[in-house]
């Protein structure tokens, strides 16, 4: 085949006979991914990869089983249907779950031109319809063929796969319960010093993307929500116990009674001690006005 023939536009066809539409002239030019390699990990309870980094981008497509992954200080568990995206240079490590060994495809690529980093994008996405897994299967099947047609097929499959990944559900298999899951984790550990990294680990997202996703759903950042829940617990303890402010602060995960007082005053407009005394006085007043209390019924 001549060099001029190689330069001609190609309308690639997938192994299933699906024709990929050529790029519209009106569409913005997207960088083209250049395949570096693709491999297949078979189910093995002892499989693991120590923390490492490399100059290419990498995608992990979980076919079955579970995989423990550490990326950018966030440890999460991926399972069948999940897709993991590692930016070039990102330190990451993996370990197969011993009770449910992972089977996966891994795909490495570079871009043909510089593009903005996706470091703030989600670490874990979900292949809701199974299309990413199917594309990865086709790409792996075409990995060894050494023809121009096969090279074009691999390129087309890779572009389609990455486009699908960028559009797929970005919060994992349980995107709709992101806020309830995180709130539950917060309530269970309100007496601990939870960090944004801890909460991002629960969500299985990078910290930056987690903050954006949570705020979009609630109108508050995760740390603002954690502070709100701490103060709600403080209210319950002020009204339901006679514990000191120091003890209440400890049970709410706050460093000191002074921090508790400052946050409480900012949110409720009064110090905790006044809140407790005013609510207690209101409760006594209500009790005195209840029939059968006070001076008693007239004879």
Buried (B, 14 or more C-beta within 10 A) or exposed (E): EEEEEEEEEBEBBBBEEEEBEEEEEEEEEBEBBEBBEBEBBEBEBEBEBEEEEEEBBBBBBBBBBBBBBBBBEBEBEBBBBBBBBBBBEBEBBBBBBEEBBBBBBBBBBBBEEEEEEBBBBBBBBBBEEEBBBBBBBBBBEBBEEEEEEEBBBBBBBBBBBBBBBEEBBBBBBEBEEBBEBBBEBBEEBBBEEBBBBBBBBBBBBBBBBBBBBBBEBBEEBBBEBBBBBBBBBBBEBBEEEEEEBEEBBBBBBBEEBEEBBEBBBEBBEBBBEEBBEEEEEEEEEEEEEEEEEEEEEEE
